[in-house]
Amino acid sequence: MSDQTDLIQGTLDLLILRTIALEPMHGWAIAQRIQQISDELLRVQQGSLYPALHRLEHQGWITAEWGVSETNRRARFYSLTKAGRKQVATELSKWERLSAGVNLVLART
Amino acid sequence: MRLWHIVRTRTASLLFRRRREAELREELQQHIDRETERLRAAGIAPEAARQHAVHTFGGVEQIKEACRDARGTGAIDAVSRDTRFAARRLARDWRFTVAAVLTLGLGIGANTAIFSLVNAALFRPPISADPDRLVDLYQNGSNAGGIDGNSYPGYLDMAASTDVFAGVTAALVPLGVSYLDDGALRSALAEHAAANYLSVLGLEPALGRWFSAAEDTPGAAVVAVLGHEAWTTKFHADPLVIGRTIRVQGVPVTIVGVGPAGHRATVDIGLVTDFWLPIQSLPAFGAPPRALTRRPDEAGFTVKARLRDGVTVAQAQAAMRILGTRLAAEYPNEDAGKGISVFASRDVRIHPQMDGMVRVIAAILLVVVGLVLAIACTNLATLLLVRGTARAREVSVRLALGATRSQLVRFLLTESLLLAATGSVAGCLLAWWATRWLAAVDLPIVVDLSLDYRVLGFAAVISVVTGVAFGLAPALAATRVDLAPTLRGAETRSSESRWLTLKNALVVFQVAVSVALLGGTSLFLQLLSASRAVRAGFAIDGVAMLETDTRYAGYSDSDAGQALEEIRRRIAASPGVQHAVLTRGLPLQREGFPVVVEGTTAPAGVTASARRASATWIGPGYFDALRIPILHGRALDGRDRAATPRVAVVSESMARDCFGTADPRQAVGRRFRLERETGADAWIEVVGVARDIRADLIDPQPQVFYRSFAQWGAMPTALVARTSLDGAGLVRIMQRELRAVNAGLPVVSAGTMAQSLEASLAAPKAVATFLAGLGAVGQCLAGVGLYAVIAFAVARRAREIGIRMALGAQRGQAVWAVARDVAVLVGVGTGAGLALTLLAILALRSVVVATPGIYVYRPTADPLALLTIAAFMAMVGLAAAYLPARRAAMVDPLVALRRD
């Protein structure tokens, strides 16, 4: 587990928004997807995932609906709201500026 | 869109909390299940897979809490949780809760009720448009420049000063009138006002119109404007009332309008004016012509003026000074030495010379009641402190288990605020009931005593401030507990042996004040019984009276006399009736006049009271009917007619004091006259001396002269009869005969002599009840205070009591150890209260100065009453101490020792 990186504060929101932008997903699947796509480099703690999901719903970026999962179980599916889609773009540009800035600093020293 | 979404999810989170919790649980469970499946699919044994999934998931409850916090409903959840928990705690400690709510309720209730009274009299400004430009004008009294009212001609002179005033208007002080409505005679207040009254105030009638200048002329048909409150309460807010003719004082009056809403009276002291009538209609209502003349004793008009644009109050005052000087020169007899004072209306509440006193009285009332509330709040703080001490262990356990101080303070504060809210609701209910009760007290005037928003606001502010004040201090103290010693049970006991604590002082103070209030009550009860005892010199049993008003039945004066005589004859002929006579006014109603006795010099240097006497107008047989003995000379009878010389019978006291004779016999044959009547035929000869009748404490030696209707020409208005049978039955007979002669004659008043005498004691009775009520509130508060102090002492000394009992002390000794404290506090408090009462009695006795003709009741200390009060207080104190003392004695020594 030492090769897995803890997420920087605030990036989890972006990852969640970006992940469910493709299709509505439930909590477990979101965690799995982030892990898979990042080649197991990023690991989402349940302790932060669910509060983050509820916070995003509370802020109106995402909405939740009960549906049936791929294993025929009742699950809570999260999808982006209209405002959420705009938010993804905002968060993305914010992230790009941040990482660019960090990279620049690292490259010059 | 997003906003709508947010509102929807947040409302749902709040409203469907239970469902939300279930969903959260299901969602997290689903995650664990799915993870378990994944691990099993990877080939791990089912049990191990589940364990691993649960393990990696982490603390489910923490995640749930984090999710709730993320939803932002955490704070509201916490508050509602705290509230529910506090409510459960309060319900469990119901004894404490009842004591606390009672304390607060009484404190806030008494405050709100008294504030309603003060509010009605002081804080409600009379309404008018642009009140800053209104001024009040007063003619100064001729004596030492005091400020007086205005005469009608004086008002007209001021109204002519159009250079400084845009408009000047006047209204006479309210008069009590009767009016006929639905066949029943009702009483009301009427103000006679000028035609420009509303326009000067800048107000509009709510309905119809104000009367015109043409209607305010002598001899015009009388019109009236209804007060808005009279319209809504007495005339059911009926718009068709406009144009209706009703009878006021027997005079037909056409209603032309309804006054503006919220405008109660010219001088707004809580009295409500029902009818507004033109000033010039005064003679139509029977007022003598001098009412509108320039006489110093006819100065009952309030004058209000609107300043011309750009004119200041000082400029108006200067103009009025000139006018005052001119009037003094023009009317040396009436207006000499007088000036005119101008006050901005907003600076005057009732009258410039009375305002200071009214404010002082109001301030005293508020201070007294504020003191009661302060005691109530301190009581509560003590109660909460007692609980805090008893709960010190609970608090330290919570702190040890990881509760934060802020969580604890929040919870304890919630509890106090919940208590304060319950207490203030109880207080408002109590105040509502108290003002209704006050309003139901049969006073001769209508006082507007509604609970308005200011009063409610006052109560709300008091309760919130109280809640925070008494909640925060004990709450903070409770959390500042030093953990280790409290958990071990070693409590500090430094304050225990001190006697001179604030708490004890407050309890003693409460006991003293409530004892003093009860002492005051006993004084008034004494006054009542003395009032009843002093009545002598006339018949009470079997005497009944009936008053009517012939004007309502449309009689001419001579017809009215015959009709009344017919009623008298029929009553006299009824079975059991021994006497029936006609009178004017009821037997004990009197009207005082300044009199001049022949052969004495002008009244200069003689006290005014010695020269005043009251007139009673009677028909033949009056002295027999009321069993008043004629001591010298003769009674009035059929010999005294309009053509014969004027004669009178005078009372013993009048014979002695007015005529200055040691022997009343010598007054017979002498003559006197009313000061205002001059001329040769004004002299009245004394033909007899009747024994004094004493009816009240204010004037037990009344100077009365009796005169016959036959010599005056005024109509009788009432009948007095005496029966050998039941007086109440006689009242029914009299009413029956009245109706039999003319069903249109209204009953102004009817009752037995005993009832009428009892009714005259309404005011001292009301004061006695009020004091007794406050005394009872004081007793309740003092009882609660004692309970709290003793409970506190017991809680602190449980260990000591346990040790004593383990060492063999008897139960009684343990109770005594606790009860001793109560006994000392109650003893000191009662002693102080009794001393206060005695001081008040002494002060009252020393204030009373012997004034001829005016007798003031001198109270005496009644040992029996004072003993009763002391015993009552001791009982309340012991009852309050019984519960905690019994609990102390019931303590199982082992439990007490183990617990602490």
Contacts between the chains, C-beta under 8 A, distances in Angstrom:
chain1	res1	chain2	res2	distance
A	26	B	27	7.9
A	26	B	30	7.2
A	27	B	27	6.5
A	27	B	30	7.9
A	27	B	31	5.4
A	28	B	30	7.2
A	28	B	31	4.7
A	28	B	34	4.3
A	28	B	35	6.5
A	32	B	38	7.9
A	45	B	58	7.2
A	46	B	28	7.9
A	46	B	31	6.6
A	46	B	56	7.7
A	46	B	57	5.1
A	46	B	58	5.8
A	46	B	63	6.4
A	47	B	58	4.9
A	47	B	59	7.6
A	47	B	62	6.9
A	47	B	63	5.6
A	47	B	66	7.0
A	50	B	27	7.3
A	50	B	28	6.7
A	50	B	31	7.9
A	50	B	63	5.5
A	50	B	66	7.4
A	50	B	67	5.4
A	51	B	63	6.9
A	51	B	66	3.9
A	51	B	67	5.2
A	51	B	69	7.2
A	51	B	70	4.4
A	52	B	70	7.4
A	54	B	67	4.4
A	54	B	70	4.3
A	54	B	71	5.4
A	55	B	70	3.8
A	55	B	71	7.7
A	57	B	9	6.1
A	58	B	6	7.4
A	58	B	9	6.4
A	58	B	10	7.1
A	58	B	13	7.7
A	58	B	70	6.2
A	58	B	71	5.0
A	58	B	72	5.9
A	59	B	6	7.2
A	60	B	2	4.2
A	60	B	3	7.5
A	60	B	5	4.6
A	60	B	6	4.3
A	60	B	9	7.3
A	63	B	5	6.7
A	63	B	9	7.8
A	66	B	23	8.0
A	69	B	30	7.7
A	69	B	34	7.3
A	71	B	34	7.1
A	71	B	37	6.5
A	73	B	30	6.3
A	73	B	33	7.1
A	73	B	34	7.4
A	74	B	26	7.3
A	74	B	30	7.1
A	75	B	27	7.7
A	75	B	30	5.3
A	75	B	34	7.8
A	76	B	23	7.0
A	76	B	26	7.8
A	76	B	27	4.8
A	76	B	30	7.4
A	81	B	1	7.6
A	81	B	2	6.6
A	81	B	5	5.9
A	82	B	1	5.8
A	82	B	2	7.5
A	83	B	1	6.5
A	83	B	2	3.7
A	83	B	5	7.5
